[in-house]
Amino acid sequence: MQRWKHEALVLDQWFAIQASAPLSATNEQVRQLLAHPAFDRGSPNRVRSLLGQFANANPVAFHQKNGEGYRLLCSQVGELDVQNPQLAARLLGAMAVWPRLDKGRQALALSALASFDRAGLSSDLAETLSRLQHSSEATS
């Protein structure tokens, strides 16, 4: 890691590989990587490498039966919305699969989405949440 610490593409790939591990412990690994010195929340590529890869390319960890993947993504998206609303909204798009999940996971995904304080959201994220909410009405 020391050898490549100044190579952004190598670091992005390293974060993506960590977030892609199809293991139940990957959620905790992602949490730890969020505090890693090489993780820069101000770098959209780095954020996509970690959170985007986790949510979009790791169904084993993201869709765990306990809903931890959904809560992790939503908490990070909420924090990111202040800094980069477009990226936050794009990442939340990973939750659009919730209507195709089993009933238990649907409830957990909707609960994670309901955790947002709508009053403080950017217009980008509010629009994405609204779209996800309309998905809810279409399946009812």
N, CA, C and O atoms as a GROMACS GRO file, in nm:
protein
  560
    1MET      N    1   0.083  -0.119   0.000
    1MET     CA    2   0.000   0.000   0.000
    1MET      C    3   0.087   0.126   0.000
    1MET      O    4   0.056   0.223  -0.069
    2GLN      N    5   0.195   0.124   0.076
    2GLN     CA    6   0.283   0.240   0.082
    2GLN      C    7   0.339   0.275  -0.055
    2GLN      O    8   0.351   0.392  -0.091
    3ARG      N    9   0.372   0.173  -0.131
    3ARG     CA   10   0.433   0.194  -0.262
    3ARG      C   11   0.339   0.268  -0.356
    3ARG      O   12   0.385   0.346  -0.441
    4TRP      N   13   0.209   0.246  -0.344
    4TRP     CA   14   0.111   0.300  -0.438
    4TRP      C   15   0.027   0.413  -0.380
    4TRP      O   16  -0.072   0.453  -0.442
    5LYS      N   17   0.063   0.463  -0.266
    5LYS     CA   18  -0.023   0.560  -0.198
    5LYS      C   19  -0.045   0.691  -0.275
    5LYS      O   20  -0.138   0.765  -0.245
    6HIS      N   21   0.038   0.719  -0.374
    6HIS     CA   22   0.021   0.840  -0.454
    6HIS      C   23  -0.042   0.812  -0.590
    6HIS      O   24  -0.051   0.902  -0.674
    7GLU      N   25  -0.085   0.691  -0.612
    7GLU     CA   26  -0.147   0.651  -0.739
    7GLU      C   27  -0.298   0.638  -0.718
    7GLU      O   28  -0.345   0.536  -0.667
    8ALA      N   29  -0.372   0.740  -0.759
    8ALA     CA   30  -0.517   0.744  -0.733
    8ALA      C   31  -0.590   0.624  -0.794
    8ALA      O   32  -0.678   0.566  -0.729
    9LEU      N   33  -0.557   0.588  -0.916
    9LEU     CA   34  -0.626   0.476  -0.980
    9LEU      C   35  -0.603   0.344  -0.908
    9LEU      O   36  -0.694   0.261  -0.896
   10VAL      N   37  -0.482   0.324  -0.860
   10VAL     CA   38  -0.451   0.202  -0.786
   10VAL      C   39  -0.529   0.200  -0.655
   10VAL      O   40  -0.586   0.097  -0.618
   11LEU      N   41  -0.533   0.313  -0.586
   11LEU     CA   42  -0.608   0.321  -0.461
   11LEU      C   43  -0.757   0.300  -0.485
   11LEU      O   44  -0.823   0.228  -0.409
   12ASP      N   45  -0.810   0.361  -0.590
   12ASP     CA   46  -0.952   0.342  -0.620
   12ASP      C   47  -0.982   0.194  -0.645
   12ASP      O   48  -1.082   0.142  -0.597
   13GLN      N   49  -0.896   0.129  -0.720
   13GLN     CA   50  -0.916  -0.014  -0.747
   13GLN      C   51  -0.905  -0.096  -0.620
   13GLN      O   52  -0.981  -0.192  -0.601
   14TRP      N   53  -0.813  -0.061  -0.533
   14TRP     CA   54  -0.796  -0.133  -0.406
   14TRP      C   55  -0.923  -0.120  -0.322
   14TRP      O   56  -0.970  -0.219  -0.266
   15PHE      N   57  -0.978   0.000  -0.312
   15PHE     CA   58  -1.103   0.020  -0.237
   15PHE      C   59  -1.216  -0.059  -0.301
   15PHE      O   60  -1.296  -0.120  -0.230
   16ALA      N   61  -1.224  -0.058  -0.433
   16ALA     CA   62  -1.331  -0.130  -0.503
   16ALA      C   63  -1.322  -0.281  -0.478
   16ALA      O   64  -1.424  -0.346  -0.458
   17ILE      N   65  -1.203  -0.334  -0.478
   17ILE     CA   66  -1.186  -0.478  -0.452
   17ILE      C   67  -1.229  -0.513  -0.310
   17ILE      O   68  -1.294  -0.615  -0.288
   18GLN      N   69  -1.194  -0.428  -0.215
   18GLN     CA   70  -1.234  -0.452  -0.076
   18GLN      C   71  -1.387  -0.450  -0.063
   18GLN      O   72  -1.444  -0.534   0.007
   19ALA      N   73  -1.451  -0.355  -0.130
   19ALA     CA   74  -1.596  -0.340  -0.121
   19ALA      C   75  -1.671  -0.449  -0.197
   19ALA      O   76  -1.790  -0.469  -0.175
   20SER      N   77  -1.602  -0.520  -0.284
   20SER     CA   78  -1.665  -0.624  -0.367
   20SER      C   79  -1.661  -0.762  -0.304
   20SER      O   80  -1.725  -0.854  -0.354
   21ALA      N   81  -1.589  -0.777  -0.197
   21ALA     CA   82  -1.575  -0.910  -0.136
   21ALA      C   83  -1.712  -0.964  -0.096
   21ALA      O   84  -1.780  -0.903  -0.014
   22PRO      N   85  -1.753  -1.078  -0.153
   22PRO     CA   86  -1.886  -1.131  -0.123
   22PRO      C   87  -1.891  -1.205   0.011
   22PRO      O   88  -1.916  -1.325   0.018
   23LEU      N   89  -1.866  -1.130   0.116
   23LEU     CA   90  -1.861  -1.186   0.252
   23LEU      C   91  -1.955  -1.108   0.342
   23LEU      O   92  -1.980  -0.989   0.320
   24SER      N   93  -2.006  -1.173   0.444
   24SER     CA   94  -2.094  -1.103   0.538
   24SER      C   95  -2.017  -0.997   0.617
   24SER      O   96  -2.077  -0.901   0.665
   25ALA      N   97  -1.887  -1.014   0.632
   25ALA     CA   98  -1.806  -0.919   0.708
   25ALA      C   99  -1.768  -0.795   0.626
   25ALA      O  100  -1.705  -0.704   0.680
   26THR      N  101  -1.806  -0.790   0.500
   26THR     CA  102  -1.769  -0.677   0.415
   26THR      C  103  -1.831  -0.547   0.465
   26THR      O  104  -1.769  -0.441   0.450
   27ASN      N  105  -1.950  -0.552   0.522
   27ASN     CA  106  -2.011  -0.429   0.576
   27ASN      C  107  -1.919  -0.363   0.678
   27ASN      O  108  -1.898  -0.242   0.674
   28GLU      N  109  -1.866  -0.442   0.768
   28GLU     CA  110  -1.775  -0.387   0.869
   28GLU      C  111  -1.646  -0.340   0.803
   28GLU      O  112  -1.589  -0.238   0.843
   29GLN      N  113  -1.599  -0.413   0.704
   29GLN     CA  114  -1.479  -0.372   0.631
   29GLN      C  115  -1.500  -0.237   0.564
   29GLN      O  116  -1.411  -0.152   0.567
   30VAL      N  117  -1.615  -0.216   0.504
   30VAL     CA  118  -1.645  -0.088   0.439
   30VAL      C  119  -1.647   0.023   0.544
   30VAL      O  120  -1.594   0.132   0.520
   31ARG      N  121  -1.707  -0.002   0.659
   31ARG     CA  122  -1.708   0.098   0.767
   31ARG      C  123  -1.564   0.136   0.807
   31ARG      O  124  -1.534   0.254   0.826
   32GLN      N  125  -1.478   0.037   0.818
   32GLN     CA  126  -1.339   0.064   0.854
   32GLN      C  127  -1.268   0.141   0.744
   32GLN      O  128  -1.188   0.231   0.772
   33LEU      N  129  -1.296   0.107   0.620
   33LEU     CA  130  -1.231   0.176   0.508
   33LEU      C  131  -1.275   0.322   0.498
   33LEU      O  132  -1.201   0.406   0.447
   34LEU      N  133  -1.394   0.353   0.545
   34LEU     CA  134  -1.439   0.493   0.546
   34LEU      C  135  -1.349   0.580   0.633
   34LEU      O  136  -1.342   0.701   0.614
   35ALA      N  137  -1.282   0.518   0.730
   35ALA     CA  138  -1.191   0.590   0.819
   35ALA      C  139  -1.045   0.573   0.778
   35ALA      O  140  -0.956   0.625   0.845
   36HIS      N  141  -1.020   0.501   0.671
   36HIS     CA  142  -0.883   0.476   0.625
   36HIS      C  143  -0.819   0.609   0.582
   36HIS      O  144  -0.886   0.693   0.522
   37PRO      N  145  -0.690   0.629   0.612
   37PRO     CA  146  -0.624   0.754   0.573
   37PRO      C  147  -0.626   0.782   0.423
   37PRO      O  148  -0.621   0.898   0.382
   38ALA      N  149  -0.632   0.679   0.340
   38ALA     CA  150  -0.633   0.699   0.195
   38ALA      C  151  -0.772   0.726   0.140
   38ALA      O  152  -0.788   0.761   0.023
   39PHE      N  153  -0.875   0.712   0.225
   39PHE     CA  154  -1.010   0.740   0.178
   39PHE      C  155  -1.035   0.889   0.187
   39PHE      O  156  -1.018   0.950   0.293
   40ASP      N  157  -1.076   0.947   0.075
   40ASP     CA  158  -1.101   1.091   0.068
   40ASP      C  159  -1.244   1.112   0.022
   40ASP      O  160  -1.276   1.092  -0.095
   41ARG      N  161  -1.331   1.154   0.114
   41ARG     CA  162  -1.472   1.178   0.083
   41ARG      C  163  -1.487   1.289  -0.022
   41ARG      O  164  -1.591   1.299  -0.087
   42GLY      N  165  -1.386   1.372  -0.037
   42GLY     CA  166  -1.389   1.479  -0.136
   42GLY      C  167  -1.355   1.433  -0.276
   42GLY      O  168  -1.364   1.512  -0.371
   43SER      N  169  -1.317   1.308  -0.291
   43SER     CA  170  -1.285   1.252  -0.422
   43SER      C  171  -1.401   1.165  -0.469
   43SER      O  172  -1.420   1.055  -0.418
   44PRO      N  173  -1.479   1.212  -0.566
   44PRO     CA  174  -1.593   1.133  -0.614
   44PRO      C  175  -1.553   0.993  -0.661
   44PRO      O  176  -1.626   0.896  -0.638
   45ASN      N  177  -1.439   0.982  -0.727
   45ASN     CA  178  -1.395   0.849  -0.772
   45ASN      C  179  -1.369   0.756  -0.655
   45ASN      O  180  -1.401   0.638  -0.661
   46ARG      N  181  -1.311   0.809  -0.549
   46ARG     CA  182  -1.282   0.726  -0.432
   46ARG      C  183  -1.412   0.683  -0.365
   46ARG      O  184  -1.426   0.568  -0.322
   47VAL      N  185  -1.507   0.774  -0.356
   47VAL     CA  186  -1.636   0.742  -0.294
   47VAL      C  187  -1.709   0.637  -0.378
   47VAL      O  188  -1.764   0.542  -0.322
   48ARG      N  189  -1.710   0.654  -0.508
   48ARG     CA  190  -1.773   0.554  -0.596
   48ARG      C  191  -1.703   0.420  -0.587
   48ARG      O  192  -1.767   0.315  -0.592
   49SER      N  193  -1.571   0.423  -0.573
   49SER     CA  194  -1.495   0.298  -0.564
   49SER      C  195  -1.534   0.218  -0.441
   49SER      O  196  -1.540   0.095  -0.445
   50LEU      N  197  -1.560   0.287  -0.334
   50LEU     CA  198  -1.594   0.216  -0.210
   50LEU      C  199  -1.745   0.197  -0.198
   50LEU      O  200  -1.793   0.083  -0.196
   51LEU      N  201  -1.820   0.304  -0.189
   51LEU     CA  202  -1.964   0.292  -0.164
   51LEU      C  203  -2.042   0.246  -0.288
   51LEU      O  204  -2.134   0.166  -0.276
   52GLY      N  205  -2.005   0.297  -0.403
   52GLY     CA  206  -2.074   0.255  -0.525
   52GLY      C  207  -2.054   0.108  -0.555
   52GLY      O  208  -2.148   0.037  -0.589
   53GLN      N  209  -1.933   0.063  -0.541
   53GLN     CA  210  -1.902  -0.079  -0.565
   53GLN      C  211  -1.975  -0.166  -0.463
   53GLN      O  212  -2.031  -0.271  -0.498
   54PHE      N  213  -1.975  -0.124  -0.338
   54PHE     CA  214  -2.043  -0.198  -0.233
   54PHE      C  215  -2.192  -0.213  -0.264
   54PHE      O  216  -2.248  -0.323  -0.257
   55ALA      N  217  -2.257  -0.102  -0.297
   55ALA     CA  218  -2.403  -0.103  -0.316
   55ALA      C  219  -2.447  -0.162  -0.449
   55ALA      O  220  -2.553  -0.223  -0.456
   56ASN      N  221  -2.369  -0.144  -0.553
   56ASN     CA  222  -2.411  -0.187  -0.686
   56ASN      C  223  -2.353  -0.320  -0.732
   56ASN      O  224  -2.409  -0.385  -0.820
   57ALA      N  225  -2.242  -0.361  -0.673
   57ALA     CA  226  -2.174  -0.480  -0.725
   57ALA      C  227  -2.148  -0.587  -0.619
   57ALA      O  228  -2.072  -0.680  -0.644
   58ASN      N  229  -2.208  -0.573  -0.503
   58ASN     CA  230  -2.187  -0.672  -0.398
   58ASN      C  231  -2.321  -0.711  -0.335
   58ASN      O  232  -2.351  -0.670  -0.223
   59PRO      N  233  -2.400  -0.790  -0.406
   59PRO     CA  234  -2.532  -0.826  -0.351
   59PRO      C  235  -2.525  -0.907  -0.223
   59PRO      O  236  -2.617  -0.900  -0.142
   60VAL      N  237  -2.420  -0.983  -0.203
   60VAL     CA  238  -2.409  -1.065  -0.082
   60VAL      C  239  -2.402  -0.975   0.042
   60VAL      O  240  -2.474  -0.998   0.140
   61ALA      N  241  -2.317  -0.876   0.039
   61ALA     CA  242  -2.301  -0.788   0.156
   61ALA      C  243  -2.409  -0.681   0.163
   61ALA      O  244  -2.463  -0.654   0.270
   62PHE      N  245  -2.442  -0.620   0.050
   62PHE     CA  246  -2.538  -0.510   0.052
   62PHE      C  247  -2.678  -0.555   0.090
   62PHE      O  248  -2.748  -0.484   0.162
   63HIS      N  249  -2.719  -0.672   0.044
   63HIS     CA  250  -2.855  -0.719   0.069
   63HIS      C  251  -2.862  -0.821   0.182
   63HIS      O  252  -2.943  -0.914   0.177
   64GLN      N  253  -2.779  -0.805   0.285
   64GLN     CA  254  -2.787  -0.896   0.398
   64GLN      C  255  -2.925  -0.890   0.462
   64GLN      O  256  -2.991  -0.786   0.460
   65LYS      N  257  -2.967  -1.001   0.518
   65LYS     CA  258  -3.102  -1.009   0.575
   65LYS      C  259  -3.126  -0.915   0.692
   65LYS      O  260  -3.241  -0.886   0.725
   66ASN      N  261  -3.020  -0.866   0.755
   66ASN     CA  262  -3.038  -0.776   0.869
   66ASN      C  263  -3.051  -0.629   0.826
   66ASN      O  264  -3.074  -0.543   0.911
   67GLY      N  265  -3.038  -0.600   0.698
   67GLY     CA  266  -3.055  -0.464   0.648
   67GLY      C  267  -2.938  -0.371   0.674
   67GLY      O  268  -2.948  -0.251   0.648
   68GLU      N  269  -2.829  -0.424   0.724
   68GLU     CA  270  -2.714  -0.339   0.758
   68GLU      C  271  -2.657  -0.268   0.635
   68GLU      O  272  -2.614  -0.153   0.645
   69GLY      N  273  -2.656  -0.334   0.521
   69GLY     CA  274  -2.605  -0.271   0.400
   69GLY      C  275  -2.686  -0.148   0.360
   69GLY      O  276  -2.629  -0.047   0.318
   70TYR      N  277  -2.817  -0.157   0.374
   70TYR     CA  278  -2.904  -0.044   0.341
   70TYR      C  279  -2.881   0.072   0.438
   70TYR      O  280  -2.872   0.188   0.396
   71ARG      N  281  -2.871   0.040   0.566
   71ARG     CA  282  -2.847   0.145   0.666
   71ARG      C  283  -2.712   0.211   0.646
   71ARG      O  284  -2.699   0.333   0.658
   72LEU      N  285  -2.611   0.131   0.614
   72LEU     CA  286  -2.477   0.186   0.590
   72LEU      C  287  -2.479   0.282   0.471
   72LEU      O  288  -2.428   0.394   0.480
   73LEU      N  289  -2.537   0.240   0.361
   73LEU     CA  290  -2.541   0.325   0.243
   73LEU      C  291  -2.619   0.454   0.272
   73LEU      O  292  -2.572   0.563   0.241
   74CYS      N  293  -2.736   0.442   0.332
   74CYS     CA  294  -2.818   0.561   0.356
   74CYS      C  295  -2.751   0.658   0.452
   74CYS      O  296  -2.761   0.779   0.434
   75SER      N  297  -2.682   0.608   0.553
   75SER     CA  298  -2.613   0.699   0.645
   75SER      C  299  -2.500   0.773   0.574
   75SER      O  300  -2.480   0.893   0.597
   76GLN      N  301  -2.428   0.704   0.488
   76GLN     CA  302  -2.319   0.769   0.415
   76GLN      C  303  -2.371   0.866   0.310
   76GLN      O  304  -2.313   0.972   0.289
   77VAL      N  305  -2.480   0.830   0.244
   77VAL     CA  306  -2.540   0.919   0.145
   77VAL      C  307  -2.589   1.046   0.212
   77VAL      O  308  -2.572   1.155   0.157
   78GLY      N  309  -2.647   1.034   0.330
   78GLY     CA  310  -2.692   1.151   0.404
   78GLY      C  311  -2.580   1.247   0.436
   78GLY      O  312  -2.596   1.368   0.425
   79GLU      N  313  -2.466   1.193   0.476
   79GLU     CA  314  -2.349   1.276   0.505
   79GLU      C  315  -2.291   1.337   0.377
   79GLU      O  316  -2.250   1.453   0.376
   80LEU      N  317  -2.289   1.260   0.272
   80LEU     CA  318  -2.232   1.304   0.146
   80LEU      C  319  -2.317   1.411   0.077
   80LEU      O  320  -2.266   1.492   0.000
   81ASP      N  321  -2.446   1.411   0.105
   81ASP     CA  322  -2.538   1.504   0.041
   81ASP      C  323  -2.498   1.650   0.063
   81ASP      O  324  -2.520   1.734  -0.024
   82VAL      N  325  -2.441   1.680   0.177
   82VAL     CA  326  -2.398   1.816   0.208
   82VAL      C  327  -2.283   1.858   0.117
   82VAL      O  328  -2.277   1.973   0.073
   83GLN      N  329  -2.194   1.766   0.090
   83GLN     CA  330  -2.072   1.795   0.016
   83GLN      C  331  -2.089   1.780  -0.136
   83GLN      O  332  -2.039   1.862  -0.213
   84ASN      N  333  -2.161   1.675  -0.178
   84ASN     CA  334  -2.174   1.646  -0.321
   84ASN      C  335  -2.313   1.586  -0.346
   84ASN      O  336  -2.327   1.464  -0.353
   85PRO      N  337  -2.414   1.671  -0.361
   85PRO     CA  338  -2.552   1.621  -0.377
   85PRO      C  339  -2.574   1.530  -0.498
   85PRO      O  340  -2.650   1.435  -0.490
   86GLN      N  341  -2.508   1.559  -0.608
   86GLN     CA  342  -2.525   1.476  -0.727
   86GLN      C  343  -2.473   1.334  -0.704
   86GLN      O  344  -2.538   1.236  -0.742
   87LEU      N  345  -2.358   1.325  -0.642
   87LEU     CA  346  -2.301   1.193  -0.613
   87LEU      C  347  -2.388   1.119  -0.511
   87LEU      O  348  -2.410   0.999  -0.525
   88ALA      N  349  -2.436   1.189  -0.411
   88ALA     CA  350  -2.521   1.127  -0.310
   88ALA      C  351  -2.646   1.069  -0.375
   88ALA      O  352  -2.684   0.955  -0.347
   89ALA      N  353  -2.710   1.147  -0.461
   89ALA     CA  354  -2.831   1.100  -0.529
   89ALA      C  355  -2.801   0.980  -0.617
   89ALA      O  356  -2.879   0.885  -0.623
   90ARG      N  357  -2.689   0.986  -0.685
   90ARG     CA  358  -2.651   0.874  -0.774
   90ARG      C  359  -2.628   0.746  -0.695
   90ARG      O  360  -2.672   0.639  -0.736
   91LEU      N  361  -2.560   0.757  -0.582
   91LEU     CA  362  -2.535   0.640  -0.499
   91LEU      C  363  -2.665   0.582  -0.443
   91LEU      O  364  -2.681   0.460  -0.436
   92LEU      N  365  -2.758   0.670  -0.404
   92LEU     CA  366  -2.884   0.622  -0.350
   92LEU      C  367  -2.965   0.547  -0.454
   92LEU      O  368  -3.051   0.466  -0.420
   93GLY      N  369  -2.937   0.572  -0.580
   93GLY     CA  370  -3.004   0.500  -0.688
   93GLY      C  371  -2.989   0.349  -0.677
   93GLY      O  372  -3.070   0.275  -0.734
   94ALA      N  373  -2.889   0.302  -0.605
   94ALA     CA  374  -2.870   0.159  -0.584
   94ALA      C  375  -2.988   0.098  -0.509
   94ALA      O  376  -3.012  -0.023  -0.517
   95MET      N  377  -3.063   0.181  -0.437
   95MET     CA  378  -3.178   0.132  -0.360
   95MET      C  379  -3.300   0.108  -0.450
   95MET      O  380  -3.402   0.057  -0.402
   96ALA      N  381  -3.292   0.144  -0.576
   96ALA     CA  382  -3.406   0.129  -0.667
   96ALA      C  383  -3.446  -0.017  -0.688
   96ALA      O  384  -3.554  -0.044  -0.740
   97VAL      N  385  -3.363  -0.109  -0.650
   97VAL     CA  386  -3.395  -0.251  -0.667
   97VAL      C  387  -3.490  -0.302  -0.559
   97VAL      O  388  -3.537  -0.416  -0.567
   98TRP      N  389  -3.520  -0.221  -0.459
   98TRP     CA  390  -3.594  -0.272  -0.344
   98TRP      C  391  -3.728  -0.338  -0.380
   98TRP      O  392  -3.765  -0.434  -0.314
   99PRO      N  393  -3.805  -0.291  -0.481
   99PRO     CA  394  -3.932  -0.359  -0.508
   99PRO      C  395  -3.916  -0.504  -0.554
   99PRO      O  396  -4.011  -0.582  -0.546
  100ARG      N  397  -3.798  -0.540  -0.601
  100ARG     CA  398  -3.775  -0.676  -0.650
  100ARG      C  399  -3.720  -0.768  -0.542
  100ARG      O  400  -3.694  -0.886  -0.566
  101LEU      N  401  -3.702  -0.715  -0.423
  101LEU     CA  402  -3.650  -0.795  -0.312
  101LEU      C  403  -3.762  -0.869  -0.241
  101LEU      O  404  -3.880  -0.841  -0.263
  102ASP      N  405  -3.725  -0.965  -0.157
  102ASP     CA  406  -3.826  -1.034  -0.077
  102ASP      C  407  -3.887  -0.936   0.024
  102ASP      O  408  -3.829  -0.831   0.051
  103LYS      N  409  -4.002  -0.971   0.079
  103LYS     CA  410  -4.078  -0.879   0.167
  103LYS      C  411  -3.996  -0.830   0.286
  103LYS      O  412  -4.004  -0.713   0.322
  104GLY      N  413  -3.917  -0.917   0.346
  104GLY     CA  414  -3.836  -0.876   0.461
  104GLY      C  415  -3.733  -0.770   0.424
  104GLY      O  416  -3.718  -0.670   0.495
  105ARG      N  417  -3.664  -0.792   0.314
  105ARG     CA  418  -3.564  -0.695   0.270
  105ARG      C  419  -3.630  -0.566   0.221
  105ARG      O  420  -3.575  -0.458   0.239
  106GLN      N  421  -3.746  -0.578   0.160
  106GLN     CA  422  -3.819  -0.458   0.118
  106GLN      C  423  -3.847  -0.368   0.239
  106GLN      O  424  -3.826  -0.247   0.234
  107ALA      N  425  -3.894  -0.429   0.347
  107ALA     CA  426  -3.925  -0.351   0.467
  107ALA      C  427  -3.799  -0.285   0.523
  107ALA      O  428  -3.804  -0.170   0.566
  108LEU      N  429  -3.688  -0.357   0.523
  108LEU     CA  430  -3.563  -0.300   0.575
  108LEU      C  431  -3.511  -0.188   0.485
  108LEU      O  432  -3.461  -0.087   0.534
  109ALA      N  433  -3.524  -0.205   0.354
  109ALA     CA  434  -3.480  -0.101   0.261
  109ALA      C  435  -3.566   0.024   0.278
  109ALA      O  436  -3.513   0.136   0.281
  110LEU      N  437  -3.696   0.008   0.289
  110LEU     CA  438  -3.784   0.123   0.307
  110LEU      C  439  -3.759   0.192   0.440
  110LEU      O  440  -3.768   0.314   0.450
  111SER      N  441  -3.728   0.114   0.541
  111SER     CA  442  -3.696   0.172   0.672
  111SER      C  443  -3.569   0.257   0.663
  111SER      O  444  -3.562   0.365   0.721
  112ALA      N  445  -3.470   0.208   0.591
  112ALA     CA  446  -3.345   0.285   0.572
  112ALA      C  447  -3.373   0.413   0.494
  112ALA      O  448  -3.317   0.518   0.526
  113LEU      N  449  -3.458   0.405   0.394
  113LEU     CA  450  -3.492   0.524   0.316
  113LEU      C  451  -3.571   0.625   0.400
  113LEU      O  452  -3.558   0.746   0.382
  114ALA      N  453  -3.652   0.575   0.491
  114ALA     CA  454  -3.733   0.663   0.576
  114ALA      C  455  -3.648   0.736   0.680
  114ALA      O  456  -3.696   0.828   0.746
  115SER      N  457  -3.523   0.695   0.695
  115SER     CA  458  -3.436   0.756   0.796
  115SER      C  459  -3.388   0.896   0.757
  115SER      O  460  -3.332   0.967   0.840
  116PHE      N  461  -3.409   0.935   0.632
  116PHE     CA  462  -3.363   1.067   0.588
  116PHE      C  463  -3.454   1.176   0.644
  116PHE      O  464  -3.576   1.162   0.649
  117ASP      N  465  -3.392   1.286   0.685
  117ASP     CA  466  -3.465   1.406   0.724
  117ASP      C  467  -3.489   1.486   0.596
  117ASP      O  468  -3.399   1.554   0.548
  118ARG      N  469  -3.608   1.476   0.543
  118ARG     CA  470  -3.638   1.538   0.413
  118ARG      C  471  -3.618   1.689   0.413
  118ARG      O  472  -3.589   1.747   0.308
  119ALA      N  473  -3.634   1.753   0.526
  119ALA     CA  474  -3.622   1.899   0.531
  119ALA      C  475  -3.481   1.946   0.499
  119ALA      O  476  -3.464   2.055   0.444
  120GLY      N  477  -3.381   1.868   0.532
  120GLY     CA  478  -3.244   1.910   0.512
  120GLY      C  479  -3.177   1.856   0.387
  120GLY      O  480  -3.056   1.870   0.371
  121LEU      N  481  -3.253   1.794   0.298
  121LEU     CA  482  -3.193   1.730   0.182
  121LEU      C  483  -3.176   1.826   0.065
  121LEU      O  484  -3.250   1.923   0.050
  122SER      N  485  -3.076   1.798  -0.016
  122SER     CA  486  -3.059   1.872  -0.141
  122SER      C  487  -3.173   1.835  -0.235
  122SER      O  488  -3.239   1.733  -0.216
  123SER      N  489  -3.194   1.917  -0.336
  123SER     CA  490  -3.300   1.887  -0.433
  123SER      C  491  -3.268   1.759  -0.511
  123SER      O  492  -3.360   1.686  -0.548
  124ASP      N  493  -3.140   1.732  -0.534
  124ASP     CA  494  -3.101   1.610  -0.606
  124ASP      C  495  -3.141   1.486  -0.529
  124ASP      O  496  -3.202   1.394  -0.583
  125LEU      N  497  -3.107   1.485  -0.400
  125LEU     CA  498  -3.138   1.367  -0.319
  125LEU      C  499  -3.288   1.357  -0.293
  125LEU      O  500  -3.342   1.247  -0.292
  126ALA      N  501  -3.353   1.469  -0.272
  126ALA     CA  502  -3.498   1.468  -0.250
  126ALA      C  503  -3.570   1.411  -0.373
  126ALA      O  504  -3.667   1.337  -0.358
  127GLU      N  505  -3.524   1.445  -0.491
  127GLU     CA  506  -3.584   1.393  -0.614
  127GLU      C  507  -3.566   1.243  -0.625
  127GLU      O  508  -3.658   1.171  -0.663
  128THR      N  509  -3.447   1.194  -0.590
  128THR     CA  510  -3.423   1.050  -0.595
  128THR      C  511  -3.510   0.978  -0.493
  128THR      O  512  -3.567   0.872  -0.524
  129LEU      N  513  -3.522   1.033  -0.373
  129LEU     CA  514  -3.609   0.973  -0.272
  129LEU      C  515  -3.754   0.971  -0.319
  129LEU      O  516  -3.826   0.873  -0.297
  130SER      N  517  -3.797   1.077  -0.382
  130SER     CA  518  -3.934   1.084  -0.433
  130SER      C  519  -3.956   0.976  -0.538
  130SER      O  520  -4.060   0.909  -0.539
  131ARG      N  521  -3.860   0.959  -0.626
  131ARG     CA  522  -3.871   0.854  -0.729
  131ARG      C  523  -3.880   0.716  -0.665
  131ARG      O  524  -3.959   0.632  -0.709
  132LEU      N  525  -3.800   0.693  -0.562
  132LEU     CA  526  -3.805   0.566  -0.492
  132LEU      C  527  -3.939   0.548  -0.421
  132LEU      O  528  -3.992   0.436  -0.415
  133GLN      N  529  -3.994   0.656  -0.369
  133GLN     CA  530  -4.124   0.650  -0.303
  133GLN      C  531  -4.233   0.616  -0.405
  133GLN      O  532  -4.324   0.539  -0.374
  134HIS      N  533  -4.225   0.671  -0.523
  134HIS     CA  534  -4.324   0.638  -0.626
  134HIS      C  535  -4.314   0.490  -0.666
  134HIS      O  536  -4.413   0.429  -0.706
  135SER      N  537  -4.194   0.434  -0.655
  135SER     CA  538  -4.179   0.290  -0.678
  135SER      C  539  -4.260   0.213  -0.575
  135SER      O  540  -4.317   0.108  -0.605
  136SER      N  541  -4.265   0.267  -0.454
  136SER     CA  542  -4.342   0.206  -0.346
  136SER      C  543  -4.490   0.206  -0.379
  136SER      O  544  -4.557   0.105  -0.358
  137GLU      N  545  -4.542   0.316  -0.431
  137GLU     CA  546  -4.683   0.327  -0.463
  137GLU      C  547  -4.720   0.236  -0.581
  137GLU      O  548  -4.831   0.184  -0.587
  138ALA      N  549  -4.626   0.219  -0.673
  138ALA     CA  550  -4.652   0.135  -0.790
  138ALA      C  551  -4.662  -0.012  -0.755
  138ALA      O  552  -4.731  -0.088  -0.823
  139THR      N  553  -4.594  -0.054  -0.647
  139THR     CA  554  -4.597  -0.194  -0.608
  139THR      C  555  -4.710  -0.224  -0.511
  139THR      O  556  -4.738  -0.340  -0.484
  140SER      N  557  -4.775  -0.121  -0.459
  140SER     CA  558  -4.883  -0.143  -0.361
  140SER      C  559  -5.011  -0.187  -0.428
  140SER      O  560  -5.112  -0.210  -0.360
   0.00000   0.00000   0.00000
